[in-house]
Amino acid sequence: MQKFVAWIVKYCYPRAWREQYERELLTALRMQPVSLRTLINLFGGCLMAHLMHPGICY
């Protein structure tokens, strides 16, 4: 499951967001078990990251 979470962070979040927050997020996610709620929050965060930075697509 951790590999799937890392994939979400690497390929779904915008590059500029990842450069700033990826390390911190992955560290926090390693500290707790991954649940369905965590996955939903990750996808929601991904959507928000794209909406808040519409010019950043990668």
NORVEN-V879193 format. One record per residue. PSI is psi as a letter, one per 30 degrees, with the letter a starting at -180 (999 if undefined). NEAR is the number of other C-alpha atoms within 10 Angstrom. D_LAST is the distance of its C-alpha to the last C-alpha in Angstrom with 1 decimal. Layout:
# NORVEN-V879193
<<PSI:NEAR:D_LAST> <PSI:NEAR:D_LAST>>
This chain:
# NORVEN-V879193
<<e:10:23.3> <e:12:21.8> <e:8:19.8> <e:11:18.5> <e:16:17.5> <e:15:15.8> <e:12:13.8> <e:15:12.9> <e:23:11.7> <e:14:9.9> <f:12:8.1> <e:19:8.2> <k:25:7.5> <k:20:4.9> <e:16:5.2> <e:14:8.0> <e:16:9.6> <e:18:9.8> <e:10:11.4> <e:10:13.9> <f:13:14.7> <e:17:13.9> <e:12:17.2> <e:10:19.2> <e:14:17.9> <e:14:18.6> <e:10:21.9> <e:10:22.9> <f:15:22.1> <f:11:24.3> <f:8:27.2> <l:9:27.6> <k:9:27.8> <k:14:24.9> <l:10:26.2> <e:8:25.1> <e:8:24.9> <e:14:22.4> <e:15:20.2> <e:11:20.5> <e:12:19.8> <e:18:16.5> <e:15:15.3> <e:11:16.7> <e:15:15.0> <e:19:11.6> <e:14:12.7> <e:13:14.1> <e:18:11.1> <e:17:9.4> <e:11:12.8> <f:10:13.6> <i:12:10.7> <f:10:10.5> <f:9:9.4> <j:14:6.0> <f:11:3.8> <999:13:0.0>>
